[in-house]
């Protein structure tokens, strides 16, 4: 008899996956999208949900359908050297370089700065980030316990506290939206879609696959097909919950303009709204919400980093890997939130197209089949425009010299100005890859 997860176990795994997904960016970016979109709330939200919820679900589904245990195994379908490079780059982005430092800096700037004087904020951030990563490291030391820590304790506490704030958004709205700005006025769906990149959840879906698979195996499910089904079901539960919360957070951002001015990111908006509803108690409530949100995701990211790098480099002890993943972010967390966003955005615009095409190829493998020619050709055709998209996302004052010359080539790509210059080349690579795969040895439908 094939072992299946009980409904209770499935709920906890889905909550664990949601808890790992929903961190710093998931709180502030939908709020900012709602503010920028204004009266274009619905089309912008749809675009944001496609990339912020749809792509993570597809990523989890791709892990399930291909019966792999994570991004390294999936990206080996291109070739082994590419799998090493792509996996290391992805985990460095969602780990020590960008996502992990962002968790500490956002939870401090959004949750604790109201309680710290400006003259002490630099030292306060350093002390807080040391404590934050020490706690995350402590819980990440035992990956077998992550479902208990994240799925059964931290995530339910986070949801209860966040619900207090979001219920007020519904029953006591501050406004009803203003005129959209920037790309949200011209192409709100596309603007929402590319804004969803900043959550890093499509990348996280690939990264967290190994944790979900290991958790399911730990509950006694060993048959690959059943593991695949349970992985997809857990992903569906997690992203459904994310979609509801994203919609309410975007609504919070949209309505906040009825009382407050525009902000540079969603953090100040959240702080202003929480204080408006609950006074000083609102600041304390938001502090607890954002710290729990970021802490549970940090535990998941450090654990995933340790699990995957242990697979890549078997001779390196797991405890050393999670130690490095906890120490390195301390340096980057103290450069400031705005600087982190400026640095990370170009990298995300580069790596996201490669992740999206890998997810879609894995997802469509039962239909298209598998071949290194197919995976390799699509990846090569996506790589160069992805580099251009990354360069184009750099601050405008850096668009000089050779960068300006290279970016001139991007003007020939449809959707380039919107960060979607990779889409047409990827489709061309898909057609060419299918032809080459059939010509050079056929497609596997295993």
C-alpha positions in Angstrom: 0.0 0.0 0.0 1.3 3.4 -1.0 1.9 5.7 2.0 0.1 9.1 1.7 0.2 12.2 3.9 -2.7 12.7 6.2 -4.7 15.9 5.9 -3.1 17.2 9.1 0.4 16.5 7.8 -0.4 18.1 4.5 -1.7 21.2 6.3 1.5 21.5 8.3 3.8 21.1 5.3 1.8 23.7 3.4 2.0 26.0 6.3 5.8 25.3 6.5 6.2 26.1 2.8 4.1 29.3 3.1 6.1 30.3 6.2 9.4 29.9 4.3 8.1 31.8 1.3 6.5 34.7 3.1 9.3 36.9 4.4 10.5 40.5 4.0 9.7 41.2 0.4 6.4 39.5 0.6 5.3 42.2 3.2 6.6 45.3 1.6 6.5 44.8 -2.2 2.7 44.2 -2.6 2.1 47.2 -0.4 4.2 49.3 -2.7 2.5 47.9 -5.8 -0.9 48.8 -4.4 0.3 52.4 -3.8 1.8 52.8 -7.2 -1.1 51.2 -9.0 -3.8 53.2 -7.3 -7.0 52.9 -9.4 -5.3 50.3 -11.6 -5.2 48.0 -8.5 -6.8 45.0 -10.1 -4.7 44.7 -13.3 -1.5 45.4 -11.3 -2.5 42.8 -8.7 -3.2 40.2 -11.4 0.3 40.8 -12.9 1.9 40.6 -9.4 0.0 37.4 -8.6 1.1 35.8 -11.8 4.8 36.2 -11.0 4.5 36.4 -7.2 2.2 33.4 -6.8 1.8 31.6 -10.1 5.5 31.2 -10.8 6.3 29.8 -7.3 3.4 27.3 -7.7 4.8 26.3 -11.1 8.3 26.0 -9.5 7.0 23.7 -6.8 5.0 21.8 -9.5 8.1 21.4 -11.7 10.0 19.9 -8.8 7.1 17.5 -8.3 6.4 16.6 -11.9 10.1 15.9 -12.8 10.4 14.0 -9.5 13.6 15.8 -8.6 14.5 17.1 -5.2 15.6 20.6 -6.0 17.1 23.1 -8.4 20.5 21.3 -8.8 18.9 18.1 -10.0 16.4 20.0 -12.3 19.1 22.3 -13.8 21.3 19.3 -14.6 18.9 18.7 -17.5 20.8 21.5 -19.2 24.2 20.1 -18.2 26.1 19.5 -15.0 28.5 22.5 -15.2 25.5 24.8 -15.8 23.7 23.2 -12.8 26.6 24.0 -10.5 26.8 27.7 -11.7 23.1 28.3 -11.7 22.5 26.6 -8.4 25.3 28.5 -6.6 24.2 31.8 -8.1 20.5 31.2 -7.2 21.3 30.2 -3.6 23.7 33.1 -3.1 20.9 35.5 -4.3 18.2 34.1 -2.0 20.8 33.4 0.7 23.8 35.3 2.0 24.0 38.1 -0.7 20.5 39.5 -1.0 17.5 37.8 0.5 18.9 36.9 3.9 20.5 40.4 4.5 17.2 41.9 3.4 15.3 39.9 6.0 17.3 41.5 8.8 17.4 45.0 7.4 13.6 45.1 6.6 12.6 43.7 9.9 14.7 46.3 11.7 13.8 49.3 9.5 10.1 48.5 9.4 9.6 47.1 12.9 12.1 48.6 15.2 13.2 52.0 13.9 10.2 53.8 15.6 11.7 52.7 18.9 15.3 53.6 18.2 16.7 57.2 17.9 18.3 58.1 14.6 21.8 58.5 16.2 21.6 54.9 17.4 20.1 53.2 14.4 23.4 52.2 12.8 24.6 50.4 15.9 21.1 49.1 16.6 20.9 47.5 13.2 24.3 45.8 13.8 23.3 44.5 17.2 19.9 43.4 15.9 21.2 41.6 12.9 23.7 39.7 15.0 20.9 38.5 17.3 18.6 37.8 14.3 21.0 35.6 12.5 22.1 33.9 15.7 18.5 32.8 16.4 17.9 31.8 12.7 21.2 29.7 12.9 20.1 28.0 16.1 16.9 26.7 14.5 18.5 25.8 11.2 21.0 23.5 12.9 18.4 20.7 12.9 16.7 20.6 9.4 14.5 17.7 10.5 12.7 20.0 13.0 11.9 22.8 10.5 8.3 21.7 10.0 7.7 22.0 13.8 9.5 25.4 14.1 8.1 27.0 11.0 4.9 25.1 10.1 3.5 24.5 13.6 4.7 27.5 15.6 5.9 30.6 13.8 3.6 30.6 10.8 0.3 30.3 12.8 1.5 33.0 15.2 2.4 35.3 12.2 -1.0 34.7 10.5 -3.0 35.6 13.6 -1.1 38.8 14.2 -1.2 39.9 10.5 -4.9 39.2 10.5 -5.5 41.8 13.1 -4.0 44.5 10.9 -5.6 43.3 7.6 -9.1 43.1 9.1 -8.8 46.8 9.9 -7.9 47.5 6.2 -11.2 45.9 5.2 -13.5 47.4 7.8 -12.0 50.8 8.1 -10.4 51.8 4.7 -8.4 55.0 4.6 -9.1 55.8 0.9 -10.0 54.2 -2.4 -6.9 54.8 -4.6 -5.4 57.6 -6.6 -4.1 58.0 -10.1 -1.5 55.3 -11.0 2.1 56.3 -11.6 4.9 55.2 -14.0 4.5 51.9 -15.8 1.5 51.2 -13.6 -0.4 53.9 -15.5 0.7 52.6 -18.9 0.9 48.8 -18.6 -0.2 47.9 -15.0 -0.3 44.1 -15.6 3.3 44.0 -16.9 4.4 46.4 -14.2 2.8 44.2 -11.5 4.4 41.1 -13.1 8.0 42.4 -13.0 7.4 43.9 -9.5 6.7 40.3 -8.4 10.4 39.4 -9.2 11.4 41.3 -6.1 9.7 38.7 -3.8 12.2 36.2 -5.1 9.6 33.5 -4.7 10.0 31.8 -8.0 13.7 31.3 -7.0 12.7 30.3 -3.5 10.3 27.6 -5.0 13.3 25.9 -6.6 15.3 26.4 -3.5 12.7 25.1 -1.0 11.9 22.0 -3.1 14.6 20.0 -1.3 13.1 20.9 2.1 9.6 19.9 1.1 10.7 16.6 -0.4 12.8 15.8 2.7 9.9 16.7 5.0 7.5 14.4 3.0 10.0 11.6 3.1 10.5 12.1 6.8 6.7 11.4 7.3 7.1 8.0 5.6 6.2 8.8 2.0 8.8 7.1 -0.2 7.1 6.4 -3.6 8.3 9.1 -6.1 5.0 9.6 -7.7 3.3 10.1 -4.4 6.0 12.5 -3.2 5.5 14.5 -6.4 1.7 14.7 -5.8 2.1 15.7 -2.2 4.7 18.3 -3.1 2.3 19.9 -5.6 -0.6 19.8 -3.1 1.6 21.5 -0.4 2.6 24.2 -2.9 -1.0 24.8 -3.9 -2.0 25.4 -0.3 0.9 27.7 0.4 0.4 29.9 -2.7 -3.4 30.1 -2.2 -2.8 31.6 1.2 -0.1 34.0 -0.2 -2.5 35.2 -2.9 -5.2 36.3 -0.4 -2.6 38.1 1.8 -1.0 39.8 -1.2 -4.4 41.1 -2.3 -5.0 42.6 1.1 -1.5 44.1 1.5 -1.8 45.7 -2.0 -5.2 47.1 -0.9 -3.6 48.5 2.3 -1.0 50.3 0.1 -3.6 51.7 -2.3 -5.8 53.0 0.5 -3.0 54.5 2.5 -2.7 57.4 0.0 -6.0 58.6 1.4 -4.0 59.7 4.5 -0.3 59.6 3.7 2.0 60.6 0.9 3.9 58.3 -1.4 6.9 56.4 0.0 10.0 54.9 -1.6 9.1 51.4 -0.5 6.4 49.5 1.3 8.1 49.6 4.7 7.1 53.2 5.7 3.6 52.6 4.4 3.1 49.6 6.7 4.5 51.6 9.6 2.2 54.6 9.0 -0.9 52.5 8.5 -0.3 50.4 11.6 0.3 53.5 13.8 -2.8 55.1 12.3 -5.0 52.2 13.3 -3.6 51.3 16.7 -1.3 54.1 17.8 1.9 53.1 19.5 0.5 49.6 20.0 0.4 49.4 16.2 4.1 50.0 16.0 4.6 47.1 18.5 2.2 44.9 16.6 4.0 45.5 13.3 7.4 44.9 14.9 6.3 41.5 16.0 4.7 40.7 12.7 7.6 41.6 10.6 10.2 40.0 12.9 8.3 36.7 12.9 7.8 36.9 9.1 11.5 37.4 8.4 12.8 35.0 11.0 10.8 32.0 9.7 11.9 32.7 6.2 15.5 33.1 7.3 15.4 29.7 9.0 14.1 28.2 5.8 16.7 29.8 3.6 19.6 28.9 5.8 18.4 25.3 6.0 17.9 25.1 2.2 21.4 26.6 1.7 22.9 24.0 4.0 21.0 21.1 2.4 21.8 22.0 -1.2 25.5 23.0 -0.7 25.9 19.7 1.2 24.7 18.0 -2.0 27.0 20.1 -4.1 30.0 19.7 -1.9 29.5 16.5 0.2 32.8 16.8 2.1 31.8 20.1 3.7 29.9 19.6 7.0 26.3 20.8 7.1 26.9 22.7 10.3 29.8 24.7 8.7 27.5 25.6 5.7 24.6 26.9 7.9 27.2 28.8 9.9 28.5 30.6 6.8 25.0 31.2 5.6 24.3 32.9 9.0 27.5 34.9 9.3 27.9 36.3 5.7 24.5 38.2 5.7 25.6 40.2 8.7 27.9 42.2 6.4 25.4 42.9 3.8 22.5 43.6 6.2 24.2 46.7 7.4 24.6 48.5 4.1 21.0 49.7 4.3 17.7 48.6 2.7 17.7 51.0 -0.2 21.3 50.0 -1.2 20.4 46.4 -1.0 17.4 46.9 -3.4 19.5 48.8 -5.9 22.1 46.1 -5.9 19.7 43.1 -6.0 17.3 44.3 -8.6 19.6 43.9 -11.6 20.7 40.4 -10.4 17.0 39.4 -10.1 16.2 40.7 -13.6 19.1 38.5 -14.9 18.4 35.3 -13.0 14.6 35.3 -13.1 14.3 34.6 -16.9 16.7 31.6 -16.5 14.6 30.3 -13.5 11.3 30.9 -15.4 12.4 28.9 -18.5 13.8 26.1 -16.3 10.5 25.9 -14.4 8.4 25.9 -17.6 10.5 23.3 -19.3 10.3 21.0 -16.2 6.6 21.6 -16.0 6.0 20.9 -19.7 8.3 17.9 -19.8 5.4 15.4 -19.9 4.2 17.1 -23.1 7.4 18.3 -24.7 9.7 15.6 -23.4 13.2 16.0 -22.0 16.4 16.5 -23.9 19.7 18.3 -23.2 19.3 19.8 -26.7 15.9 21.3 -25.7 16.9 22.5 -22.2 20.3 23.7 -23.5 19.0 25.7 -26.5 16.3 27.4 -24.5 18.8 28.4 -21.8 21.4 29.7 -24.3 18.7 31.8 -26.1 17.5 33.2 -22.8 20.9 33.9 -21.4 22.0 37.0 -23.5 18.7 38.9 -23.3 18.6 38.1 -19.5 22.0 39.8 -19.2 20.6 42.8 -21.1 17.6 42.9 -18.8 19.9 42.9 -15.8 22.0 45.7 -17.2 18.9 47.7 -18.0 17.7 47.4 -14.4 20.8 49.1 -13.1 20.5 52.7 -12.0 20.2 55.0 -15.0 23.4 56.9 -14.1 25.3 53.7 -14.8 24.0 53.4 -18.4 27.2 54.8 -19.9 30.1 53.7 -22.0 30.0 50.0 -22.9 26.8 49.5 -20.9 25.0 52.0 -23.1 26.3 50.4 -26.2 25.2 46.9 -25.2 21.8 48.1 -24.1 21.3 49.6 -27.5 21.1 46.1 -28.9 18.2 45.4 -26.5 16.0 47.9 -28.2 15.5 45.3 -30.9 13.9 42.9 -28.5 10.1 43.1 -27.9 9.3 44.0 -24.3 12.9 45.0 -23.5 11.9 48.3 -21.9 9.6 46.4 -19.5 12.1 43.8 -18.5 10.7 41.1 -20.8 13.2 41.2 -23.6 14.0 37.5 -23.0 10.6 36.1 -23.9 10.8 36.1 -27.7 14.4 34.7 -27.8 13.3 32.0 -25.4 10.4 31.0 -27.6 12.8 30.9 -30.6 15.1 28.7 -28.5 12.2 26.4 -27.7 11.3 25.8 -31.3 14.9 25.3 -32.4 15.5 23.1 -29.4 12.6 20.8 -30.3 13.9 20.5 -33.8 17.4 19.7 -32.7 16.2 17.3 -30.1 14.2 15.3 -32.6 17.0 15.4 -35.2 19.8 14.5 -32.8 18.3 11.6 -30.9 14.7 12.2 -29.9 12.9 13.4 -26.8 12.5 11.4 -23.6 9.0 11.3 -22.0 10.1 9.3 -18.9 
